Amino acid sequence: MQSSTATAGVAGVPHRPQVAAHFASLEVQNHAARLGMWLFLATEILLFAGLFVIYANYRFLFPDAFRGASKLLNLNMGTFNTLLLITSSFTAAMAVHYAKEAQNKKVVLMFVLTLLMAMGFLVVKYFEYTHKFHEFQLPGPYYAYKEFNAPGVSAYFTIYFLSTGLHAFHVIIGMIVLAWVTLKAMRNEFSYHNYTAVELGSMYWHLVDLVWIFLFPMLYLI
């Protein structure tokens, strides 16, 4: 079994990762972690795929209502949020690159930028939701917007709040994960031998970005 050396307390020297007793080597442990993350991401994709199927079904049933309701969304806010998430995926990817080179300070910087953009995304989404509540563009029987009312429009906003709310929840979870990894980078823990946590955190964040890439055109553009 590969042993680990506790050098985290030495300034400028990234510590060697510990290998759990049930793994034969660090490589096997990292492979298992990556496989577990891919399986988890697959279940997340299946979760959102169900929402996409529901959207497609109701859009087929109520095309005029969905077309009109999509125009009630703020395209500028949606576009700005899309740019934020795409840019945050770039900074998350750069964090992995710097982790491999043991440049932990740059890992911290990249993840701090990612977290700031994620916070900006949630702030924009808050203003969007506030406007929807003010205009009574609400899901299901709570929809009471007088300027546009057609059969199926309440279903559109039900899907809108359900899908974007679930996505926002994943953004918050992703922020918690990245904040935890950032703290580890601040302790100078990552190097070429130990960057799996950065890689997995970045993978999760890419999923958050990918889901929004589907939600944005579905809800705002099509």
C-alpha positions as semicolon CSV with decimal commas, in nm:
position;residue;x (nm);y (nm);z (nm)
1;M;0,000;0,000;0,000
2;Q;0,125;0,346;-0,087
3;S;0,189;0,554;0,221
4;S;0,136;0,926;0,254
5;T;0,367;1,183;0,404
6;A;0,216;1,462;0,606
7;T;0,393;1,768;0,468
8;A;0,100;2,004;0,459
9;G;0,251;2,208;0,738
10;V;0,567;2,284;0,542
11;A;0,538;2,616;0,362
12;G;0,529;2,587;-0,014
13;V;0,524;2,208;-0,017
14;P;0,194;2,046;-0,116
15;H;0,112;1,750;0,105
16;R;0,097;1,397;-0,030
17;P;-0,260;1,264;-0,035
18;Q;-0,361;0,980;0,192
19;V;-0,460;0,647;0,041
20;A;-0,756;0,474;0,206
21;A;-0,691;0,125;0,337
22;H;-0,924;-0,042;0,085
23;F;-0,738;0,097;-0,219
24;A;-0,421;-0,058;-0,356
25;S;-0,272;0,272;-0,470
26;L;-0,341;0,640;-0,517
27;E;-0,414;0,583;-0,886
28;V;-0,684;0,327;-0,802
29;Q;-0,834;0,561;-0,544
30;N;-0,846;0,850;-0,791
31;H;-0,996;0,629;-1,061
32;A;-1,270;0,517;-0,821
33;A;-1,343;0,879;-0,730
34;R;-1,373;0,980;-1,096
35;L;-1,595;0,681;-1,174
36;G;-1,819;0,765;-0,880
37;M;-1,850;1,125;-0,998
38;W;-1,939;1,019;-1,353
39;L;-2,211;0,788;-1,219
40;F;-2,345;1,068;-1,000
41;L;-2,346;1,311;-1,293
42;A;-2,536;1,052;-1,499
43;T;-2,814;1,045;-1,238
44;E;-2,826;1,426;-1,242
45;I;-2,860;1,424;-1,621
46;L;-3,147;1,176;-1,593
47;L;-3,318;1,406;-1,341
48;F;-3,308;1,707;-1,573
49;A;-3,386;1,490;-1,876
50;G;-3,724;1,414;-1,715
51;L;-3,794;1,787;-1,698
52;F;-3,693;1,828;-2,061
53;V;-3,936;1,554;-2,163
54;I;-4,216;1,723;-1,967
55;Y;-4,132;2,052;-2,136
56;A;-4,140;1,894;-2,483
57;N;-4,472;1,726;-2,413
58;Y;-4,650;2,040;-2,291
59;R;-4,495;2,255;-2,560
60;F;-4,641;2,017;-2,818
61;L;-4,983;2,045;-2,650
62;F;-4,978;2,425;-2,604
63;P;-4,741;2,576;-2,865
64;D;-4,905;2,920;-2,871
65;A;-4,906;2,954;-2,492
66;F;-4,541;2,852;-2,465
67;R;-4,442;3,087;-2,747
68;G;-4,618;3,381;-2,586
69;A;-4,506;3,300;-2,233
70;S;-4,140;3,281;-2,336
71;K;-4,164;3,643;-2,450
72;L;-4,252;3,742;-2,093
73;L;-3,906;3,639;-1,974
74;N;-3,622;3,890;-1,959
75;L;-3,391;3,788;-2,243
76;N;-3,117;4,031;-2,138
77;M;-3,100;3,881;-1,788
78;G;-3,102;3,529;-1,928
79;T;-2,823;3,612;-2,173
80;F;-2,615;3,778;-1,902
81;N;-2,654;3,474;-1,678
82;T;-2,550;3,249;-1,965
83;L;-2,232;3,449;-2,017
84;L;-2,162;3,433;-1,644
85;L;-2,189;3,055;-1,631
86;I;-1,987;2,998;-1,948
87;T;-1,709;3,220;-1,812
88;S;-1,725;3,049;-1,473
89;S;-1,675;2,713;-1,644
90;F;-1,356;2,851;-1,799
91;T;-1,220;2,966;-1,463
92;A;-1,312;2,629;-1,309
93;A;-1,121;2,450;-1,586
94;M;-0,822;2,679;-1,532
95;A;-0,830;2,586;-1,163
96;V;-0,770;2,223;-1,261
97;H;-0,481;2,329;-1,483
98;Y;-0,315;2,524;-1,203
99;A;-0,379;2,246;-0,950
100;K;-0,177;2,006;-1,166
101;E;0,111;2,254;-1,152
102;A;0,083;2,295;-0,773
103;Q;0,001;2,664;-0,818
104;N;-0,247;2,666;-0,534
105;K;-0,273;3,044;-0,512
106;K;-0,396;3,053;-0,871
107;V;-0,638;2,770;-0,793
108;V;-0,780;2,987;-0,517
109;L;-0,805;3,285;-0,751
110;M;-0,982;3,086;-1,023
111;F;-1,234;2,937;-0,782
112;V;-1,297;3,273;-0,613
113;L;-1,378;3,418;-0,956
114;T;-1,603;3,118;-1,024
115;L;-1,785;3,169;-0,694
116;L;-1,831;3,541;-0,760
117;M;-1,986;3,468;-1,099
118;A;-2,208;3,203;-0,943
119;M;-2,323;3,457;-0,686
120;G;-2,391;3,704;-0,966
121;F;-2,600;3,440;-1,141
122;L;-2,814;3,391;-0,830
123;V;-2,856;3,766;-0,781
124;V;-2,982;3,806;-1,137
125;K;-3,214;3,510;-1,091
126;Y;-3,346;3,671;-0,771
127;F;-3,442;3,987;-0,960
128;E;-3,607;3,773;-1,229
129;Y;-3,811;3,584;-0,972
130;T;-3,904;3,907;-0,793
131;H;-4,040;4,052;-1,116
132;K;-4,238;3,735;-1,187
133;F;-4,398;3,743;-0,842
134;H;-4,478;4,113;-0,880
135;E;-4,650;4,052;-1,216
136;F;-4,825;3,735;-1,089
137;Q;-4,653;3,528;-1,358
138;L;-4,664;3,229;-1,128
139;P;-4,694;2,853;-1,171
140;G;-5,016;2,656;-1,188
141;P;-5,333;2,806;-1,042
142;Y;-5,141;3,107;-0,906
143;Y;-5,087;3,253;-1,253
144;A;-5,285;3,579;-1,271
145;Y;-5,108;3,794;-1,529
146;K;-5,390;3,983;-1,705
147;E;-5,206;4,091;-2,020
148;F;-5,150;3,738;-2,146
149;N;-5,369;3,444;-2,063
150;A;-5,398;3,133;-2,278
151;P;-5,456;2,764;-2,212
152;G;-5,127;2,612;-2,103
153;V;-4,948;2,930;-1,997
154;S;-4,966;2,829;-1,632
155;A;-4,799;2,499;-1,726
156;Y;-4,514;2,695;-1,886
157;F;-4,444;2,889;-1,568
158;T;-4,474;2,572;-1,363
159;I;-4,196;2,421;-1,573
160;Y;-4,001;2,748;-1,565
161;F;-3,996;2,775;-1,186
162;L;-3,941;2,403;-1,135
163;S;-3,648;2,374;-1,377
164;T;-3,476;2,704;-1,297
165;G;-3,536;2,658;-0,923
166;L;-3,384;2,311;-0,932
167;H;-3,094;2,446;-1,133
168;A;-3,041;2,730;-0,884
169;F;-3,034;2,471;-0,606
170;H;-2,756;2,289;-0,793
171;V;-2,571;2,619;-0,831
172;I;-2,580;2,663;-0,452
173;I;-2,457;2,305;-0,397
174;G;-2,181;2,365;-0,650
175;M;-2,077;2,682;-0,468
176;I;-2,050;2,489;-0,141
177;V;-1,836;2,222;-0,308
178;L;-1,608;2,477;-0,475
179;A;-1,575;2,675;-0,152
180;W;-1,461;2,357;0,026
181;V;-1,205;2,285;-0,248
182;T;-1,090;2,647;-0,232
183;L;-1,017;2,610;0,139
184;K;-0,806;2,303;0,062
185;A;-0,617;2,501;-0,202
186;M;-0,553;2,775;0,054
187;R;-0,383;2,507;0,265
188;N;-0,157;2,429;-0,034
189;E;-0,290;2,074;-0,072
190;F;-0,290;2,029;-0,450
191;S;-0,020;1,915;-0,688
192;Y;0,022;1,685;-0,987
193;H;-0,011;1,389;-0,748
194;N;-0,322;1,525;-0,581
195;Y;-0,571;1,733;-0,777
196;T;-0,869;1,497;-0,792
197;A;-1,084;1,713;-0,562
198;V;-1,031;2,012;-0,792
199;E;-1,110;1,802;-1,097
200;L;-1,429;1,656;-0,952
201;G;-1,551;1,992;-0,823
202;S;-1,490;2,140;-1,166
203;M;-1,675;1,850;-1,333
204;Y;-1,981;1,916;-1,117
205;W;-1,968;2,284;-1,206
206;H;-1,949;2,201;-1,577
207;L;-2,271;2,001;-1,534
208;V;-2,439;2,305;-1,379
209;D;-2,327;2,508;-1,679
210;L;-2,435;2,241;-1,928
211;V;-2,785;2,219;-1,783
212;W;-2,828;2,595;-1,816
213;I;-2,707;2,579;-2,177
214;F;-3,014;2,362;-2,241
215;L;-3,253;2,561;-2,021
216;F;-3,168;2,900;-2,172
217;P;-3,276;2,829;-2,530
218;M;-3,571;2,612;-2,419
219;L;-3,722;2,879;-2,195
220;Y;-3,595;3,207;-2,339
221;L;-3,535;3,157;-2,711
222;I;-3,742;2,878;-2,867
